[in-house]
Amino acid sequence: MGREQGAGSPTRRAPGDGRSYALVTLGCPKNQVDSDKLEGTLAASGYQRAASAGEADLVVVNTCAFIEAARQESVDTVLELAAARREGARLVVTGCMAERYGEELATALPEVDQVAGFGVPITLGTKPGAPPAPRLDLLNLPRPAPTAPWAYVKIAEGCDRSCGFCAIPSFRGPQRSRTTRAILGEVEALVAGGVREVVLVAQDLAAYGRDRGGPLPADERIVPLIESVAERAPWTRLLYLYPSDLSDGLIDVIGSRTGVPYFDLSLQHVSKPLLRAMRRWGDGDRFLGRIGDIRARFPAAALRSSFIVGYPGETEADHDQLLGFLADARLDWVGLFAYSAEEGTHAAGLEAAVPAGLAAERLAEAQALVDGQTAVLRHQQVGQVIEVLVDAPGIARSSREAPEIDGIVHVPVELEVASFAKVEVVGVAGPDLYAAAVA
């Protein structure tokens, strides 16, 4: 199941008083930000977290609709929570699936009391005949006090690109950037509440501000924004960078100002013909060149990317080219996905579909390669002294690990939560490290 925000809160109400909630989040960090904003709205309405979803008066599921596997997980989670909720509790489905398949979802899941798309207020009670409430601006809603020493901050909503495989613009809409003032106000509040790492997220992060049109003020662009956030937070991390926008200035500010030389590049493939079929920019040689530039300037940089296998028209030569790139690039973290046909996208109408069995074979082959590389890279860190941020008792991360996405660093439980500490890596278990405290 997804991340449950209703559990473990120090301020809880007893079940049955009508004012307790549980919020389960599925999908990407951008969904997590939306959940944080929903949680703030529920708190403002007098709701407090329940000890678990099974004890809550209101259960909210923030769904993901990116690919078929994510949609199935969302449906399975809703059904599981419907079966486990206590008598009289309301079950609400929101997020991407609610926005994309609202009426269809409501019909298919009679167990659900409300299907609420983006910005539609959750009905906190049954009031027959009540007029519909106005839509909420999730992007700029206030959020509750932080519960961890890191936090996602969404700087824009939607996307103006037309990638062949992606349906997100159809239900998230065109890009809509927040003002720098609003973003920095949120960052300052989070840092005052104990946040030590701010993770900036958006569908197209480097395009921040372009949707406003005309010449942009100097402080309403991505590089000055990063600089301003980095002045307020010890660590500033960026997730999702489109490769054509990875300018020298952006590389320099990430590598030298954020405290986190971590580059999350949205590459998707390396075959030039296939990337054009995806309506994407670039090719493997350009990507390797840019990765080489980053490592030459910042040898300690960590790099992550994601790739799709089995896109319509992908040949064995395309796949071999991807394997060769992965072997040469030696990325720290790699996400691999089999192509999923999405209704309404350019790719859904393409011919030369790759059989599902062949796509699965290609996925397994690529996964085995990158898993082996990750293991080697992690073992190379044994004996090194690294700085970590302690997220929870016994759990920490270095600048090389994004929260909830990459591996973690197991540290002594006595290290103070929300503190930075020097530790020595002493062991490896899969993607995770084990470390001992350094005096």
C-alpha positions in Angstrom: 0.0 0.0 0.0 1.1 3.6 -0.4 2.3 6.1 2.2 -0.2 6.5 5.0 -0.2 9.9 6.7 -2.9 9.0 9.2 -0.7 6.7 11.3 1.5 7.6 14.2 0.5 11.2 14.8 0.9 12.6 18.3 -2.4 14.4 18.0 -5.2 11.8 17.4 -8.9 11.6 17.9 -10.7 8.5 19.0 -12.6 6.7 16.2 -16.3 7.5 15.9 -16.3 11.2 16.8 -16.5 12.2 13.2 -13.3 14.2 13.1 -10.5 11.8 12.5 -8.9 11.0 9.1 -6.3 8.9 7.3 -4.7 9.9 4.1 -2.9 7.4 1.8 -0.7 8.7 -0.9 0.3 6.8 -4.1 2.6 7.8 -6.9 5.2 10.5 -7.3 6.5 13.2 -5.0 4.2 15.7 -6.7 1.3 13.7 -5.3 2.9 13.8 -1.9 2.8 17.6 -2.0 -0.9 17.6 -2.9 -1.5 15.3 0.1 0.3 17.7 2.3 -1.9 20.5 1.1 -5.0 18.3 1.6 -3.9 17.5 5.1 -3.5 21.2 5.9 -7.1 21.7 4.7 -8.4 18.9 6.8 -6.6 20.2 9.9 -8.1 23.6 9.3 -11.5 21.9 9.2 -11.0 20.5 12.6 -9.8 17.0 11.6 -6.9 15.2 13.2 -5.0 12.1 12.2 -6.3 8.7 13.2 -3.9 6.1 14.5 -4.6 4.0 11.4 -6.9 3.9 8.3 -9.0 1.3 10.0 -9.9 3.7 12.9 -10.5 6.8 10.8 -13.8 8.5 10.3 -12.6 9.8 6.9 -10.2 7.8 4.6 -8.7 9.6 1.6 -6.7 7.9 -1.1 -4.6 10.2 -3.3 -4.3 8.0 -6.5 -1.8 7.8 -9.3 -2.7 7.3 -13.0 0.6 7.5 -14.7 0.7 4.0 -16.1 -1.5 0.9 -15.9 0.5 -0.6 -13.0 0.0 2.5 -11.0 -3.7 2.6 -11.8 -4.1 -1.1 -10.7 -2.2 -0.3 -7.4 -4.6 2.6 -6.8 -7.7 0.4 -7.4 -6.3 -2.4 -5.2 -5.5 0.1 -2.4 -9.0 1.6 -2.5 -10.6 -1.9 -2.3 -8.4 -2.9 0.5 -9.2 0.2 2.5 -12.9 -0.2 1.7 -12.9 -3.6 3.2 -10.8 -2.5 6.3 -12.6 0.7 7.2 -14.7 0.9 10.3 -18.5 1.1 10.1 -19.7 4.5 9.2 -16.4 5.8 7.9 -16.3 7.7 4.6 -14.0 6.7 1.8 -12.9 9.4 -0.7 -10.8 8.9 -3.8 -8.8 11.9 -5.2 -5.7 12.6 -7.2 -4.9 11.7 -10.8 -7.2 8.8 -11.3 -10.1 10.8 -9.9 -9.4 13.6 -12.3 -8.8 11.5 -15.3 -11.6 8.9 -14.8 -14.0 10.6 -12.4 -17.4 9.3 -13.5 -16.1 6.0 -14.7 -14.3 5.4 -11.4 -17.4 6.4 -9.4 -19.4 3.8 -11.3 -16.8 1.1 -11.1 -16.2 1.5 -7.4 -19.6 1.7 -5.6 -17.6 1.2 -2.3 -16.4 4.8 -2.6 -18.4 7.7 -1.1 -16.9 10.4 -3.2 -14.6 10.8 -6.2 -13.0 14.2 -6.1 -10.7 15.5 -8.9 -8.1 18.2 -8.4 -9.2 21.1 -6.3 -12.6 19.6 -5.6 -13.2 20.0 -1.8 -13.7 16.7 0.0 -17.2 16.3 1.3 -16.8 16.0 5.0 -20.4 15.0 5.6 -23.6 14.1 3.8 -25.7 17.1 3.0 -28.3 16.2 0.4 -29.1 19.1 -1.9 -26.1 21.2 -0.8 -24.6 23.3 -3.7 -21.2 22.2 -5.0 -18.3 23.8 -3.2 -15.8 25.9 -5.2 -12.6 24.3 -6.4 -9.5 24.7 -4.3 -6.1 25.9 -5.6 -4.0 22.9 -4.4 -0.8 24.5 -5.6 -1.0 27.4 -3.2 -2.9 26.0 -0.3 -1.2 26.1 3.1 0.4 23.0 4.4 0.7 21.5 7.9 3.8 21.7 10.0 6.5 19.3 8.8 6.8 15.8 10.3 10.2 15.0 8.8 13.5 16.9 8.3 12.9 17.0 4.6 10.0 18.2 2.5 8.9 18.3 -1.1 8.0 21.8 -2.4 6.1 21.9 -5.7 7.2 25.0 -7.8 4.8 24.5 -10.7 1.9 22.4 -11.8 1.2 20.8 -15.2 3.3 20.5 -18.3 3.6 22.2 -21.7 5.5 19.4 -23.4 3.9 16.7 -25.6 5.9 13.6 -24.9 4.4 10.7 -26.9 3.9 8.4 -24.0 2.6 10.8 -21.3 -1.0 11.6 -20.6 -0.2 13.9 -17.6 -0.8 17.2 -19.5 -4.3 16.0 -20.4 -5.4 15.9 -16.7 -2.8 18.1 -15.0 -3.2 20.9 -17.6 -0.5 23.2 -19.0 2.3 24.4 -16.8 1.4 26.9 -14.1 4.4 28.3 -12.1 4.1 29.6 -8.6 5.6 33.0 -7.8 9.1 33.0 -6.2 7.6 34.9 -3.3 5.0 32.1 -2.6 7.7 29.4 -2.9 10.2 31.1 -0.6 7.4 31.7 1.9 6.6 28.0 2.0 10.3 27.2 2.3 10.9 29.6 5.1 8.0 28.1 7.0 9.2 24.6 6.5 12.8 25.4 7.6 11.4 27.2 10.7 9.5 24.0 11.4 12.7 21.9 11.4 13.1 20.9 7.7 16.8 20.6 6.7 16.4 19.4 3.1 14.0 21.0 0.6 13.2 18.9 -2.5 11.9 21.1 -5.4 9.6 19.2 -7.7 7.6 19.9 -10.8 6.7 18.0 -14.0 9.2 20.2 -15.9 11.3 21.8 -13.3 13.8 23.7 -15.4 10.9 25.3 -17.3 9.9 27.2 -14.2 8.5 30.6 -15.1 8.2 30.2 -18.8 4.5 29.9 -18.8 4.1 33.5 -17.8 5.3 34.7 -21.2 7.4 37.7 -22.1 10.7 38.7 -20.5 10.9 37.1 -17.0 12.0 39.2 -14.0 15.5 38.1 -12.9 14.2 36.3 -9.7 11.5 34.4 -11.5 13.7 31.9 -13.2 15.0 28.5 -12.1 18.6 29.3 -11.3 17.9 32.4 -9.2 15.1 30.4 -7.5 17.5 27.6 -6.6 20.0 30.1 -5.2 17.3 31.7 -3.1 16.1 28.4 -1.7 19.7 27.3 -1.0 20.2 30.4 1.1 17.4 29.3 3.3 17.8 25.5 3.5 21.0 23.5 4.2 20.2 21.1 1.4 18.3 21.8 -1.7 17.5 18.9 -4.1 15.9 19.0 -7.6 13.8 16.2 -9.1 13.1 15.9 -12.8 15.3 17.9 -15.2 14.6 17.8 -18.9 18.0 17.2 -20.6 17.8 20.0 -23.2 17.4 22.5 -20.4 20.4 21.4 -18.5 22.4 24.6 -19.0 25.9 25.3 -17.7 24.4 27.8 -15.2 22.0 25.2 -13.9 24.7 22.6 -13.5 26.9 25.0 -11.6 24.2 26.1 -9.2 23.2 22.5 -8.4 26.8 21.4 -8.0 28.1 24.3 -6.0 25.3 26.0 -4.1 22.7 23.4 -3.1 24.8 21.2 -0.8 23.3 18.3 -2.9 25.2 17.7 -6.2 22.4 15.4 -7.3 21.2 15.4 -10.9 17.9 13.7 -11.8 17.8 13.7 -15.6 14.6 12.7 -17.5 16.2 10.8 -20.4 13.7 8.0 -21.2 15.8 6.4 -24.0 19.0 7.0 -26.0 18.1 5.9 -29.5 17.7 9.1 -31.6 15.0 7.7 -33.9 13.1 6.3 -30.9 13.4 9.5 -28.9 11.9 11.4 -31.9 9.0 8.9 -31.9 8.6 9.8 -28.2 8.6 13.5 -29.2 11.7 13.9 -27.0 15.1 15.7 -27.5 18.5 14.2 -27.5 20.4 11.0 -28.1 22.9 8.8 -26.2 26.0 10.6 -27.3 24.7 14.0 -26.2 23.6 12.5 -22.9 27.0 10.9 -22.3 28.7 14.2 -23.1 26.6 16.1 -20.6 27.1 13.5 -17.9 30.8 13.8 -18.5 30.6 17.5 -18.2 28.8 17.2 -14.8 31.3 14.7 -13.5 34.3 16.7 -14.7 33.0 19.8 -12.8 31.7 17.9 -9.8 33.3 14.5 -9.2 31.1 13.8 -6.2 27.9 14.2 -8.2 25.2 11.5 -8.1 23.1 10.9 -11.2 19.7 9.3 -11.6 17.5 8.8 -14.7 14.6 6.7 -15.9 14.1 4.8 -19.1 11.2 3.2 -21.0 11.7 -0.2 -22.7 9.3 -1.6 -25.3 8.1 1.7 -26.8 6.3 1.2 -30.1 8.9 0.7 -32.9 11.8 -0.1 -30.5 14.2 -2.5 -32.3 16.8 -4.9 -31.0 19.4 -2.3 -32.1 17.6 0.4 -30.1 17.6 -1.8 -27.0 21.3 -2.8 -27.5 22.1 0.9 -27.7 20.3 1.5 -24.4 22.2 -1.3 -22.8 25.5 0.1 -24.1 24.6 3.6 -22.8 23.8 2.2 -19.3 27.1 0.3 -19.2 29.0 3.5 -20.2 27.1 6.0 -18.1 27.2 4.1 -14.8 24.4 6.1 -13.3 24.0 5.9 -9.5 20.3 5.2 -9.7 18.1 4.0 -12.6 14.4 3.6 -12.9 13.2 1.2 -15.7 9.7 0.9 -16.9 7.9 -1.2 -19.6 5.9 0.9 -22.0 2.3 1.4 -21.1 -0.2 2.5 -23.7 -2.1 5.5 -22.4 -5.4 6.6 -23.9 -5.2 9.9 -25.8 -1.4 9.9 -26.2 0.5 10.1 -29.4 2.1 6.7 -28.8 -1.3 4.9 -28.4 -1.9 5.3 -32.1 1.5 4.1 -33.3 2.0 0.8 -35.1 4.9 -1.7 -34.6 4.0 -2.4 -31.0 6.5 -4.5 -29.1 5.0 -7.7 -27.8 4.6 -7.7 -24.0 6.7 -10.7 -23.5 9.6 -9.2 -25.5 9.3 -6.0 -23.6 9.4 -7.9 -20.3 12.6 -9.7 -21.5 14.2 -6.4 -22.4 13.2 -4.9 -19.1 14.7 -7.8 -17.1 17.9 -7.6 -19.1 18.3 -3.9 -18.5 17.4 -4.3 -14.8 20.0 -6.9 -14.2 22.6 -4.7 -15.7 21.8 -1.6 -13.6 21.3 -3.6 -10.4 24.8 -5.0 -10.8 26.2 -1.5 -11.4 24.4 -0.1 -8.4 25.8 -2.9 -6.2 29.3 -2.1 -7.4 28.9 1.6 -6.8 27.5 1.1 -3.3 30.3 -1.3 -2.3 32.8 1.3 -3.5 31.6 3.5 -0.7 32.6 1.1 2.1 35.3 2.7 4.1 34.4 6.3 3.1 33.4 8.9 5.6 30.2 10.7 4.4 27.8 13.3 5.8 24.2 12.3 6.3 21.0 13.9 7.3 19.2 11.8 10.0 15.6 11.3 8.9 14.4 9.0 11.7 16.0 7.0 14.5 18.6 4.8 12.8 17.7 6.0 9.3 19.7 8.6 7.3 20.6 9.7 3.8 23.6 11.3 2.2 23.4 13.8 -0.7 23.5 10.8 -3.0 20.0 9.5 -1.9 16.8 11.3 -2.6 14.1 10.7 0.0 11.6 7.8 -0.6 13.3 7.1 -4.0 16.8 5.8 -3.6 18.5 3.7 -0.9 19.0 4.7 2.7 21.9 4.8 5.2 21.4 2.8 8.4 23.1 4.7 11.2 23.4 4.4 15.0 20.0 5.1 16.7 21.5 7.6 19.1 22.2 10.1 16.3 19.7 13.0 16.7 16.9 13.2 14.2 17.1 16.2 11.8 20.9 16.6 12.5 23.8 16.3 10.1 26.4 13.7 11.1 29.6 12.3 9.8 29.6 8.5 9.5 31.8 5.8 8.1 30.3 3.3 5.7 30.9 -0.2 6.9 28.5 -2.4 4.9 26.1 -2.8 2.1 22.7 -4.5 1.8 21.1 -4.1 -1.7 20.7 -0.4 -2.3 21.2 0.5 1.4 24.4 1.3 3.3 25.3 0.6 6.9 27.4 3.2 8.7 29.1 3.8 12.1 29.4 7.1 13.8 32.6 9.1 13.5 33.8 11.1 16.4 
